[in-house]
């Protein structure tokens, strides 16, 4: 999307690729690569950089690997959920 909902991208006018999917039965045929090539070509017409939004569950593994292989790196700002940091995990306060 040209105007990301992720605050750091929105603030810096970084277009975001998110919700990128290839139907499982069509994966490993170069479709995702071709789509990403085209998306990045369009982005280069407007911006010198692109951001990505990707889930962190195992189901997103193929996308995570593809983004890394294409040179995308985390922004270092941690995870977000609905465009905000998720609450920290609850810690067990057992004595010991």
C-alpha positions in Angstrom: 0.0 0.0 0.0 1.3 3.4 -0.8 0.4 4.8 2.6 1.2 2.3 5.2 -0.7 2.0 8.4 2.5 1.1 10.3 3.5 4.3 12.0 7.3 4.3 11.2 6.6 3.6 7.5 3.8 6.1 7.4 5.9 8.8 9.0 8.7 8.3 6.5 6.4 7.8 3.5 7.7 4.2 3.0 5.3 2.1 0.8 4.5 -1.2 2.4 4.1 -4.7 0.8 1.8 -6.6 3.1 -0.6 -9.5 3.0 1.4 -11.1 0.2 0.3 -14.6 -0.5 0.6 -17.3 -3.2 -1.9 -20.1 -3.0 -0.1 -23.1 -1.5 -0.7 -25.3 -4.6 0.9 -22.7 -6.8 4.0 -22.1 -4.7 7.6 -22.9 -5.8 6.7 -22.0 -9.4 8.2 -18.5 -9.5 4.9 -16.7 -9.1 5.8 -15.0 -5.8 9.1 -13.9 -7.3 7.5 -12.5 -10.4 4.9 -10.6 -8.3 7.6 -9.2 -6.0 9.7 -8.2 -9.0 6.7 -6.2 -10.4 5.8 -4.7 -7.0 9.4 -3.6 -6.4 9.5 -2.1 -10.0 6.4 -0.1 -9.3 7.7 1.0 -5.9 11.0 2.2 -7.4 9.0 4.7 -9.5 7.9 6.5 -6.3 10.4 5.6 -3.5 13.9 4.5 -2.9 12.8 1.9 -0.3 10.0 -0.4 0.5 8.8 -1.9 3.7 7.2 -5.2 4.3 4.6 -6.5 6.8 4.8 -10.2 7.5 3.4 -12.5 10.2 5.7 -14.2 12.7 3.9 -17.6 12.9 5.2 -20.7 11.2 2.6 -20.4 8.4 4.4 -17.3 7.2 7.8 -19.1 7.0 7.9 -19.2 3.2 7.3 -15.4 3.0 9.8 -14.7 5.8 12.5 -16.7 3.9 11.7 -15.0 0.6 11.9 -11.5 2.1 15.3 -12.3 3.7 16.6 -13.7 0.4 15.5 -10.5 -1.4 17.4 -8.4 1.1 14.7 -7.2 3.5 15.7 -6.9 7.1 13.7 -6.1 10.3 13.6 -2.5 11.3 14.6 -3.3 14.8 11.5 -1.8 16.4 10.1 -5.2 17.5 6.8 -6.8 16.8 3.5 -5.0 16.3 -0.1 -6.2 16.4 -2.7 -3.9 14.9 0.0 -1.3 14.3 1.0 -1.2 18.0 3.4 -3.1 20.2 1.8 -6.2 21.7 1.7 -6.4 25.5 4.8 -8.1 27.0 4.4 -11.7 28.0 3.2 -12.4 31.5 6.0 -13.7 33.6 5.5 -16.4 36.2 6.4 -14.9 39.6 7.2 -18.2 41.4 9.7 -17.9 44.2 12.7 -20.1 44.2 
